[in-house]
């Protein structure tokens, strides 16, 4: 029997409330340069520590041992979808998060404005993290100048900061394609290509991406610092069962950045728009408490500062998050999980394969009697090390949502 079908047969209805709070890129490494402490260990976190004393800790493998995940696979795992089985292009996720209604056959790409030198070498993948207003201006310019690529319509939508999306809408298109992004500075923009060399649809899609570059790059060539752009996660939208269909949970998403809204929408969560800070997200959670069974609440800044290699800023972001936790706890859910979607060590300035820490709190989670929520504490916790796709199952178990198996 399929494991998901097995869980479904055990599922029984309850009135429990579940909340998954994700500090993006939370996990880190204790290096000599950081005083052998991680940002989570160095941070002052009285509210997280209080929860740690009455909860269970562990560490989660986001995809498979040694595999470094993107944010898409990292979150799909947290939602209980095996990220190897459910491979979703980042462009699709970002487009959904921005409110674009994708059609069958649409190919979407997640885009960054970047800085190129005179030889076309990428010198800054994020164009100095330009303001959202600059991205909106550049996207409006490109939209006016580039309507089509080949026989496909081109749709451009700005996101937050340096991010935007590009959608190719036409006949005979399909993803996924390889990235038009070197994924680091010091290299030129690579040409997107089919991941399946035999796919006629992927070849056509790759040709349209190349044509779009030929049309769009000259338009912004004299703009500084955003005189180029990178495309990645170039794919079409797959069919995925919803959270309600899989788990019997009415689910809501409280996220600020489009990508995470898109991930939530992809699995059938209701996007709750409006909140722009973690305090506002928690207040909206309290207001919506009676309307949903499961809440996904996303906090971005731990990942952002980890990617910048800024230990102090990541530590401060954790402290800022902790200071707002009492708002959430005004209506403490029956099951609360606090974790990351992956690790983003400051020493690596990027995502990594290291298991992320997780804290699970419920009336039945057990007390590990650990004083703090840290990577060190997580290594000692009763949850052990497990694949992140099982987190939602542990949350369901703690919500008493499973009947006994067997006699």
ABEGO torsion letter per residue (X at the ends): XBAAAAAAAABBBBABBBBBBBBBGABBBBBAAAGGBBAAAABBBAAAAAAAAABBBBBBBAABBGBBBBAAAAAAAAAGBBAAABBBBAAAAAAAAAGBBBBBGBBBBBBBBBBBBAAGBBABAAGGGBBAAAAAAAAAAAAAABABBEABBBBBBBBBEABBBBBBBBBGBBOBBBBBBAGBBGBBBBBBBBABAABAAAAAAAAAAAAAAAAAAAAAAABOABABBBBBGBBBBBBBBBAAAAAGBBBBBBBABAAAAAAAAAAGBBBBBGBABAAAAAAAAAAAAAABABBBBBBAAAAAAAAAGBAAAAAAAAAAAAAAAAAAAABBBABBBBBBABBBBAAAGBBBABBBBBBBBBAAAEBAGBABBBAAAAAABAAEBBBAAAAAAAAAAAAGABBBBEX
